[in-house]
Structures are given as C-alpha cells and as structure tokens.
Amino acid sequence: MTQIQILMTTKKPMLSVAEALDFLLAAVRPVAETEIITTLEANDRVLAQAQDSLLNVPPMDNTQMDGYAVRAIDCASGQARLRVSQRIPAGHIAQPLEAGTVARIFTGAMIPPGADAVVMQEQCAADGEFVTVSHTPAKGEWIRREGEDITAGATILTAGTRLRAQELGLAASVGLANLPVWRKLRVAVFFTGDELTMPGEELKPGAIYNSNRFLLNGLLQNLGCIVTDYGIVPDSLEATRLTLREAAKEHDLIITSGGVSVGEEDHIKPAVEAEGRLNMWQIAVKPGKPLAFGEINKLDGSAFFLGLPGNPVSSFVTFLLFVRPFIFRMQGVLNVTPQAFMMRADFELKKPDRRNEFLRAKINARGGLDLFANQSSAVLTSTVWGDGLIDLPAGDIINAGDVVKFIPFSSLMN
C-alpha cells in the first residue's frame, strides 16, 4: 500500500503547513531527461551536473585600476621621478619591467614581470616620457593575483542550482560555453466552474471573470515551465475526466483551480479518483485549507496532480507555499526554501486563528510592516498592494512593535 493510500484510509486532523510540504516533497519524482544548451540560453534553467573550472581566475596577475606598474623599491622616496618604459592596455602581453622605470597600465591589464605594485594615476604626474610618483606603495598594492577568485579544478556551480544571471556570468568567466540542464517541466492547467467568464466576454448575472487563469499562467511562466492551458472546463464529471486524461498524456504535472471541495458541483475529487488516485487534504492554512494531491494514470506511468482552491488569494497563496517548491524539486532544484526576514510589525492583530495565517503586508518607509486592511481570500488587491506574506503561527496575535517572519513576494514568485 502506497503512502498516499495509507493516508486516504484514515481520516486525520488538518495537516500543518510543514507536514503538507514535507509530504509533497517526499513524493516528488524529478524529471530525468537532460539537455546541453548554450550558457547564453541557460537563464532560469536548473543545472544537472556540477561544473568545475579548468583555469585560474584571474588567469594572470592584473591591475585593479588605471595607473602605473612599479617596483615598490623604486618609489620608496615618495616623490620618485621615473621613466615610462612601456604601455600595457588590457589584453596585451607585458614585457619585463626595467629597474628604475614604470609601465603605464590600464584596468585589467597584465602586471609586467618584475613589477610588484600599482600606483593609481591620481597619485602620479606625467611629464613627457617621465612620471613623478607621489606615493610610497606597498608590495601587492592594487594587484589582483592569479587565481584569487577561482583556482583551476574548483567546483564553481553545484548540481541543482537554478541558474541566474550571476551564475551564467560565473560560468562564462571560466570559459564554459555550454551547460547541462534538466529539461523544462511540462505543466497542464485548467479551471472549473460554470460561473467563470473570460475578460472581453459579456459578464452575465452570477458570473465572474476568471482571474485565476491569468494568475496561475503567470506564476508558472515565472518558474520556467512549459504551460498548456486547457481553459475553462464545464462543471461535469465527464468533461473533467476527459481533460485529466488528455492532460496526463504529455505532461509531468496537472494543476487545477476550483472544484476541490465536496459539493455536488465539485467534480475534481471523483474525476481524479476515477483516472488515478487522490489524497484530499485539509491544511491548517489561511487563506487556503483545501488542497488536492494525487496522480493521473497514463500509458507510461502517471502525471502528478495538484488541485488548488478557487478563491483567488487562496489559489495564489497555496501555489506559493506548496506548488512552487513542488515544481522546483521536480525541476531538480535542491534548495526550495524561500528567503524570509524578521521584521517589525507596525500594526495590531488581536484576533488569533486556529490556522497558520499568511497575511498580505507591505514594507513602509520606517522599515516596518503595514497590514492590508481586508485579508479576505477573494481580495486580489491585497496581493498587488503588498510586498509579501507574514507567516503567523496558529493561535498567535500581533502587537505593534512585535517582530514577525516576513516572506517577500520577490523570493516566492521566481
């Protein structure tokens, strides 16, 4: 009996956020296929193999600034007048420095053999082929030493790293023109509810615009997924089953919004159970609570399934807390924990909740946090106004001046 089946046979109290996340991550099967792509194309991809440097960085001693390469002993007087024996731009080979002379040198250029310091040009006065050095340099001054950043053979990037601009720059600095990455995750999405209407269409009585379609597509694109959008599926068991079967064929993960409760018009649960297996969760989280996790059968195995609540803020928050780390782990990312900060609350919240609350908040000009007035799970305005989420444990209240855990949207949405 699988872990999912065991959990389905016993009705349990609501899971904590940590328990639900641990279970999800333990169930992940990362994608197995890799590809080699150019380093220029690798932004936001996940590295499949560790990368080592084949050279020292810098590859030679070079100058940190424009100035003059000198022998420190020749400048001991603090007012040395010396002949300029050569000029060394970046990218050119330097000749050995003659005793009693200096070399005009430019940022990044090779230190000539025999020189042991660089004097910045602001401390020198040029006069024809001579220069007066008004400084007594120490040996090694303004010199970047060969290999001081990276030594040949050192691991510069570990497997499971999500590649950002800085990682690509680091790879390029050691000459890596191509990188092995895990293939992109293929994700299918669809939305249930006869009340849903697309923007641009007439909004009939009882209908609402389908904000979650735009919300989830944007979040998935931010995570580098290949997204197939099946649109709005009619509220029927047959239509839901058909869409699940079709979506499972070519996708790693299926995500739905709405229909995860147990009402007569909520068809996700019976449809997933008919096409695979399902674990319906009640999670002690606000906003959120209902989250469906399971698998949909297909010829070569199964596709994972995650069903999110229909209220837009609930869908948004449960995606950030559970779907984002699940997708990252499927993509091969090792560190899926978002960066959080301890910050001062400049408000009061006196009514505790039995669930772990995630409050939309904004950083104010005083370096503290303000709370959006309406924390309803239907108020998307709070997600646009806010800078992130306050992670408030179940049963806690907040007094003005308390230090709370704050998770910025910037660390949750990419």
MOUR-V699583 format. One record per residue. PHI is phi in whole degrees, -180 to 180 (NA if undefined). PSI is psi in whole degrees, 0 to 359 (* if undefined). D_CENTER is the distance of its C-alpha to the mean C-alpha in Angstrom with 2 decimals. Layout:
phi:PHI psi:PSI d_center:D_CENTER
phi:PHI psi:PSI d_center:D_CENTER
//
This chain:
phi:NA psi:132 d_center:35.58
phi:-75 psi:165 d_center:31.77
phi:-62 psi:323 d_center:29.64
phi:-63 psi:315 d_center:28.97
phi:-64 psi:323 d_center:32.74
phi:-62 psi:315 d_center:33.62
phi:-65 psi:331 d_center:31.47
phi:-74 psi:336 d_center:33.09
phi:-81 psi:346 d_center:36.57
phi:-127 psi:124 d_center:36.26
phi:-77 psi:123 d_center:35.49
phi:-119 psi:160 d_center:33.37
phi:-66 psi:170 d_center:32.44
phi:-56 psi:138 d_center:29.09
phi:-78 psi:150 d_center:26.20
phi:-75 psi:165 d_center:24.10
phi:-59 psi:317 d_center:20.38
phi:-65 psi:319 d_center:19.96
phi:-65 psi:316 d_center:22.58
phi:-64 psi:317 d_center:21.16
phi:-67 psi:318 d_center:17.66
phi:-59 psi:318 d_center:19.44
phi:-65 psi:316 d_center:21.57
phi:-60 psi:311 d_center:18.91
phi:-67 psi:328 d_center:17.00
phi:-68 psi:335 d_center:20.46
phi:-87 psi:350 d_center:21.37
phi:-64 psi:136 d_center:18.57
phi:-111 psi:106 d_center:19.92
phi:-65 psi:155 d_center:17.30
phi:-61 psi:147 d_center:18.18
phi:-104 psi:343 d_center:20.85
phi:-91 psi:141 d_center:21.17
phi:-121 psi:166 d_center:19.89
phi:-147 psi:156 d_center:20.61
phi:-101 psi:124 d_center:21.16
phi:-129 psi:163 d_center:19.83
phi:-69 psi:150 d_center:20.32
phi:-60 psi:327 d_center:17.94
phi:-63 psi:334 d_center:18.13
phi:-97 psi:2 d_center:16.79
phi:-92 psi:7 d_center:13.93
phi:-61 psi:132 d_center:11.09
phi:72 psi:6 d_center:7.98
phi:-88 psi:169 d_center:10.30
phi:-111 psi:126 d_center:10.51
phi:-70 psi:130 d_center:13.33
phi:-91 psi:335 d_center:16.32
phi:-137 psi:144 d_center:18.56
phi:-61 psi:148 d_center:18.57
phi:-119 psi:130 d_center:19.75
phi:-108 psi:153 d_center:22.66
phi:-85 psi:139 d_center:24.21
phi:-97 psi:1 d_center:27.68
phi:-149 psi:167 d_center:28.74
phi:-80 psi:145 d_center:28.85
phi:-130 psi:120 d_center:26.81
phi:-66 psi:158 d_center:28.65
phi:-78 psi:351 d_center:31.16
phi:-156 psi:163 d_center:34.07
phi:-62 psi:133 d_center:35.08
phi:-146 psi:168 d_center:34.38
phi:-91 psi:144 d_center:34.81
phi:-82 psi:347 d_center:32.27
phi:-158 psi:169 d_center:34.34
phi:-70 psi:142 d_center:37.36
phi:167 psi:222 d_center:40.65
phi:-135 psi:128 d_center:43.19
phi:-82 psi:131 d_center:42.98
phi:-137 psi:167 d_center:45.82
phi:-95 psi:123 d_center:47.56
phi:-56 psi:325 d_center:47.27
phi:-65 psi:332 d_center:50.90
phi:-76 psi:348 d_center:52.06
phi:-113 psi:18 d_center:50.52
phi:-65 psi:335 d_center:51.88
phi:-72 psi:339 d_center:54.28
phi:84 psi:355 d_center:51.60
phi:-147 psi:53 d_center:53.47
phi:-81 psi:134 d_center:53.66
phi:-106 psi:114 d_center:54.85
phi:-131 psi:151 d_center:53.62
phi:-80 psi:141 d_center:53.81
phi:-85 psi:110 d_center:50.72
phi:-94 psi:343 d_center:51.15
phi:-163 psi:164 d_center:48.13
phi:-124 psi:127 d_center:45.16
phi:-125 psi:95 d_center:41.75
phi:-75 psi:162 d_center:39.02
phi:-60 psi:138 d_center:35.57
phi:92 psi:358 d_center:35.81
phi:-108 psi:152 d_center:39.51
phi:-82 psi:131 d_center:41.33
phi:-88 psi:146 d_center:43.01
phi:-94 psi:157 d_center:46.58
phi:-54 psi:139 d_center:47.85
phi:-82 psi:125 d_center:48.53
phi:-70 psi:144 d_center:52.26
phi:-60 psi:141 d_center:53.45
phi:78 psi:13 d_center:54.21
phi:-129 psi:171 d_center:51.92
phi:-127 psi:165 d_center:48.38
phi:-120 psi:126 d_center:45.89
phi:-68 psi:127 d_center:44.21
phi:-137 psi:150 d_center:40.53
phi:-123 psi:151 d_center:37.38
phi:-45 psi:128 d_center:33.75
phi:88 psi:354 d_center:32.29
phi:-78 psi:157 d_center:35.76
phi:-67 psi:135 d_center:37.26
phi:-74 psi:127 d_center:39.34
phi:-69 psi:144 d_center:42.89
phi:-55 psi:136 d_center:44.55
phi:101 psi:333 d_center:46.68
phi:-81 psi:145 d_center:44.57
phi:-133 psi:10 d_center:42.92
phi:-162 psi:163 d_center:41.53
phi:-127 psi:134 d_center:40.43
phi:-107 psi:128 d_center:41.92
phi:-65 psi:150 d_center:40.04
phi:-64 psi:335 d_center:42.08
phi:-66 psi:343 d_center:42.48
phi:-102 psi:14 d_center:44.68
phi:-130 psi:153 d_center:46.85
phi:-127 psi:115 d_center:49.60
phi:-82 psi:142 d_center:50.38
phi:-146 psi:88 d_center:54.04
phi:66 psi:235 d_center:54.72
phi:-90 psi:6 d_center:54.15
phi:-116 psi:162 d_center:53.89
phi:-143 psi:141 d_center:51.35
phi:-100 psi:123 d_center:51.92
phi:-98 psi:108 d_center:49.23
phi:-96 psi:54 d_center:49.33
phi:-164 psi:146 d_center:47.13
phi:-106 psi:99 d_center:47.50
phi:-78 psi:152 d_center:44.30
phi:-89 psi:153 d_center:43.16
phi:-60 psi:134 d_center:42.52
phi:90 psi:356 d_center:38.94
phi:-62 psi:128 d_center:38.34
phi:61 psi:27 d_center:35.57
phi:-110 psi:127 d_center:35.19
phi:-87 psi:124 d_center:31.91
phi:-84 psi:147 d_center:32.98
phi:-55 psi:128 d_center:32.31
phi:77 psi:8 d_center:29.44
phi:-71 psi:338 d_center:28.48
phi:-91 psi:306 d_center:24.77
phi:-138 psi:137 d_center:24.67
phi:-104 psi:148 d_center:27.58
phi:-57 psi:134 d_center:28.46
phi:94 psi:348 d_center:27.38
phi:-74 psi:143 d_center:24.49
phi:-77 psi:122 d_center:21.23
phi:-100 psi:333 d_center:18.63
phi:-141 psi:133 d_center:15.65
phi:-96 psi:154 d_center:15.53
phi:-60 psi:143 d_center:15.19
phi:90 psi:3 d_center:12.09
phi:-80 psi:129 d_center:9.84
phi:-82 psi:121 d_center:7.00
phi:-82 psi:121 d_center:8.80
phi:-108 psi:183 d_center:8.20
phi:-58 psi:320 d_center:11.50
phi:-69 psi:325 d_center:12.55
phi:-68 psi:323 d_center:12.42
phi:-66 psi:319 d_center:14.38
phi:-62 psi:319 d_center:16.74
phi:-64 psi:317 d_center:17.33
phi:-61 psi:317 d_center:18.15
phi:-66 psi:328 d_center:20.43
phi:-66 psi:341 d_center:22.10
phi:-109 psi:12 d_center:23.58
phi:87 psi:16 d_center:24.59
phi:-83 psi:106 d_center:22.22
phi:-84 psi:338 d_center:22.79
phi:-135 psi:154 d_center:21.25
phi:-138 psi:143 d_center:18.56
phi:-86 psi:128 d_center:18.65
phi:-133 psi:157 d_center:15.73
phi:-72 psi:146 d_center:15.67
phi:-63 psi:159 d_center:16.83
phi:-69 psi:148 d_center:14.86
phi:-77 psi:136 d_center:15.18
phi:-100 psi:116 d_center:18.11
phi:-122 psi:132 d_center:17.97
phi:-105 psi:142 d_center:21.04
phi:-131 psi:146 d_center:21.35
phi:-152 psi:167 d_center:24.57
phi:-133 psi:134 d_center:26.02
phi:-111 psi:146 d_center:29.26
phi:137 psi:115 d_center:31.81
phi:-66 psi:345 d_center:34.95
phi:-81 psi:350 d_center:34.33
phi:-78 psi:135 d_center:31.28
phi:-133 psi:144 d_center:32.03
phi:-84 psi:141 d_center:30.09
phi:-53 psi:139 d_center:30.08
phi:100 psi:340 d_center:33.07
phi:-95 psi:160 d_center:35.21
phi:-65 psi:132 d_center:37.90
phi:-91 psi:100 d_center:36.83
phi:-78 psi:162 d_center:39.63
phi:-55 psi:133 d_center:40.78
phi:86 psi:355 d_center:38.52
phi:-95 psi:161 d_center:35.59
phi:-137 psi:154 d_center:32.13
phi:-75 psi:145 d_center:29.62
phi:-83 psi:79 d_center:26.74
phi:-69 psi:328 d_center:23.79
phi:-64 psi:332 d_center:21.64
phi:-61 psi:316 d_center:21.89
phi:-74 psi:322 d_center:20.18
phi:-62 psi:308 d_center:17.66
phi:-72 psi:322 d_center:16.53
phi:-60 psi:317 d_center:16.77
phi:-64 psi:317 d_center:14.49
phi:-63 psi:318 d_center:11.78
phi:-68 psi:320 d_center:12.25
phi:-65 psi:323 d_center:12.32
phi:-61 psi:331 d_center:8.98
phi:-91 psi:7 d_center:7.69
phi:78 psi:22 d_center:10.15
phi:-85 psi:153 d_center:12.99
phi:-89 psi:114 d_center:16.63
phi:-107 psi:132 d_center:18.08
phi:-113 psi:120 d_center:21.78
phi:-103 psi:113 d_center:23.02
phi:-87 psi:2 d_center:26.38
phi:74 psi:206 d_center:26.95
phi:-89 psi:124 d_center:29.18
phi:-102 psi:134 d_center:31.18
phi:-57 psi:150 d_center:34.60
phi:-76 psi:76 d_center:35.21
phi:-148 psi:150 d_center:37.11
phi:-64 psi:318 d_center:36.77
phi:-63 psi:315 d_center:37.81
phi:-65 psi:321 d_center:35.32
phi:-67 psi:317 d_center:32.42
phi:-63 psi:316 d_center:33.54
phi:-61 psi:316 d_center:33.98
phi:-66 psi:321 d_center:30.51
phi:-62 psi:317 d_center:28.99
phi:-62 psi:314 d_center:31.14
phi:-66 psi:317 d_center:30.23
phi:-66 psi:326 d_center:26.48
phi:-67 psi:333 d_center:26.59
phi:-59 psi:315 d_center:28.30
phi:-120 psi:14 d_center:25.53
phi:-128 psi:155 d_center:22.32
phi:-87 psi:330 d_center:20.25
phi:-145 psi:139 d_center:19.38
phi:-118 psi:131 d_center:21.28
phi:-123 psi:133 d_center:20.13
phi:-124 psi:162 d_center:22.83
phi:-130 psi:125 d_center:23.35
phi:92 psi:160 d_center:26.65
phi:78 psi:15 d_center:29.59
phi:-97 psi:6 d_center:28.28
phi:-85 psi:198 d_center:31.11
phi:-124 psi:29 d_center:34.59
phi:-78 psi:174 d_center:36.67
phi:-65 psi:333 d_center:39.04
phi:-100 psi:11 d_center:36.75
phi:-98 psi:101 d_center:33.63
phi:-100 psi:358 d_center:33.73
phi:-62 psi:311 d_center:30.36
phi:-58 psi:304 d_center:31.65
phi:-66 psi:329 d_center:34.85
phi:-68 psi:315 d_center:33.27
phi:-66 psi:319 d_center:30.58
phi:-63 psi:326 d_center:33.29
phi:-74 psi:329 d_center:35.54
phi:-102 psi:358 d_center:33.06
phi:-177 psi:235 d_center:31.43
phi:-146 psi:154 d_center:30.71
phi:-142 psi:144 d_center:29.03
phi:-123 psi:113 d_center:28.11
phi:-89 psi:124 d_center:28.34
phi:-110 psi:145 d_center:26.70
phi:-113 psi:113 d_center:27.58
phi:-106 psi:138 d_center:24.83
phi:-78 psi:67 d_center:25.72
phi:-135 psi:144 d_center:23.05
phi:-138 psi:122 d_center:23.78
phi:-78 psi:158 d_center:22.99
phi:137 psi:241 d_center:22.85
phi:92 psi:293 d_center:25.06
phi:-82 psi:129 d_center:25.78
phi:-145 psi:129 d_center:23.27
phi:-107 psi:133 d_center:24.58
phi:-134 psi:136 d_center:23.36
phi:-173 psi:203 d_center:25.35
phi:-141 psi:146 d_center:26.00
phi:-111 psi:128 d_center:27.98
phi:-69 psi:147 d_center:30.48
phi:-149 psi:174 d_center:30.80
phi:-59 psi:321 d_center:33.05
phi:-104 psi:26 d_center:30.76
phi:136 psi:239 d_center:29.23
phi:-157 psi:157 d_center:27.04
phi:-108 psi:141 d_center:23.94
phi:-69 psi:153 d_center:21.90
phi:-131 psi:134 d_center:22.45
phi:-133 psi:121 d_center:20.72
phi:-107 psi:121 d_center:22.81
phi:-100 psi:155 d_center:21.53
phi:-65 psi:161 d_center:23.99
phi:-84 psi:331 d_center:25.40
phi:-60 psi:132 d_center:25.20
phi:-61 psi:319 d_center:22.39
phi:-71 psi:324 d_center:20.90
phi:-62 psi:317 d_center:21.31
phi:-63 psi:317 d_center:19.54
phi:-62 psi:310 d_center:16.64
phi:-69 psi:317 d_center:16.37
phi:-66 psi:328 d_center:16.97
phi:-62 psi:311 d_center:14.29
phi:-63 psi:320 d_center:11.66
phi:-79 psi:325 d_center:13.45
phi:-120 psi:314 d_center:14.48
phi:-71 psi:316 d_center:13.45
phi:-55 psi:306 d_center:9.65
phi:-64 psi:327 d_center:10.08
phi:-63 psi:315 d_center:13.05
phi:-65 psi:315 d_center:11.51
phi:-58 psi:316 d_center:8.87
phi:-67 psi:323 d_center:12.02
phi:-63 psi:327 d_center:14.11
phi:-78 psi:353 d_center:12.08
phi:98 psi:4 d_center:12.73
phi:-72 psi:132 d_center:9.59
phi:-87 psi:315 d_center:11.48
phi:-95 psi:106 d_center:9.51
phi:-111 psi:8 d_center:8.37
phi:-85 psi:122 d_center:9.61
phi:-72 psi:151 d_center:8.08
phi:-72 psi:134 d_center:9.66
phi:-129 psi:158 d_center:13.06
phi:-134 psi:148 d_center:16.12
phi:-91 psi:121 d_center:19.81
phi:-135 psi:161 d_center:21.43
phi:-82 psi:132 d_center:24.92
phi:-88 psi:124 d_center:25.86
phi:-103 psi:44 d_center:28.37
phi:-158 psi:173 d_center:29.69
phi:-119 psi:144 d_center:31.44
phi:-138 psi:100 d_center:30.72
phi:-93 psi:348 d_center:33.83
phi:-100 psi:108 d_center:33.57
phi:-74 psi:157 d_center:31.79
phi:-123 psi:150 d_center:30.37
phi:-76 psi:352 d_center:30.69
phi:-107 psi:159 d_center:27.09
phi:-70 psi:112 d_center:23.82
phi:-92 psi:146 d_center:23.06
phi:-123 psi:102 d_center:19.84
phi:-95 psi:135 d_center:21.27
phi:-77 psi:125 d_center:20.04
phi:-139 psi:163 d_center:20.57
phi:-130 psi:141 d_center:20.52
phi:-78 psi:126 d_center:20.67
phi:-95 psi:176 d_center:24.22
phi:-67 psi:344 d_center:26.00
phi:-91 psi:3 d_center:27.29
phi:83 psi:10 d_center:23.95
phi:-108 psi:191 d_center:24.32
phi:-117 psi:135 d_center:23.13
phi:-106 psi:150 d_center:25.06
phi:-104 psi:136 d_center:25.09
phi:-67 psi:136 d_center:25.33
phi:-64 psi:323 d_center:28.89
phi:-110 psi:107 d_center:28.49
phi:-95 psi:22 d_center:26.04
phi:-62 psi:148 d_center:27.30
phi:-74 psi:359 d_center:25.10
phi:-107 psi:359 d_center:26.44
phi:-99 psi:90 d_center:25.66
phi:-67 psi:339 d_center:22.66
phi:-53 psi:325 d_center:23.74
phi:-63 psi:329 d_center:22.21
phi:-78 psi:335 d_center:18.62
phi:-83 psi:319 d_center:19.38
phi:-67 psi:322 d_center:21.28
phi:-80 psi:163 d_center:18.92
phi:-102 psi:351 d_center:16.05
phi:170 psi:195 d_center:14.80
phi:-118 psi:136 d_center:16.39
phi:-89 psi:126 d_center:19.00
phi:-91 psi:100 d_center:19.14
phi:-105 psi:114 d_center:22.93
phi:-60 psi:154 d_center:24.59
phi:-57 psi:136 d_center:27.41
phi:84 psi:354 d_center:30.70
phi:-88 psi:153 d_center:29.46
phi:-117 psi:171 d_center:30.54
phi:-127 psi:126 d_center:29.40
phi:-102 psi:148 d_center:31.90
phi:-55 psi:130 d_center:31.41
phi:98 psi:347 d_center:30.26
phi:-65 psi:150 d_center:28.53
phi:-95 psi:127 d_center:25.27
phi:-126 psi:162 d_center:22.59
phi:-86 psi:123 d_center:19.06
phi:-120 psi:128 d_center:16.70
phi:-112 psi:110 d_center:13.06
phi:-67 psi:147 d_center:11.86
phi:-60 psi:330 d_center:10.67
phi:-62 psi:334 d_center:8.35
phi:-98 psi:359 d_center:6.32
phi:-112 psi:345 d_center:7.29
phi:-115 psi:8 d_center:7.21
phi:-156 psi:* d_center:4.28
//
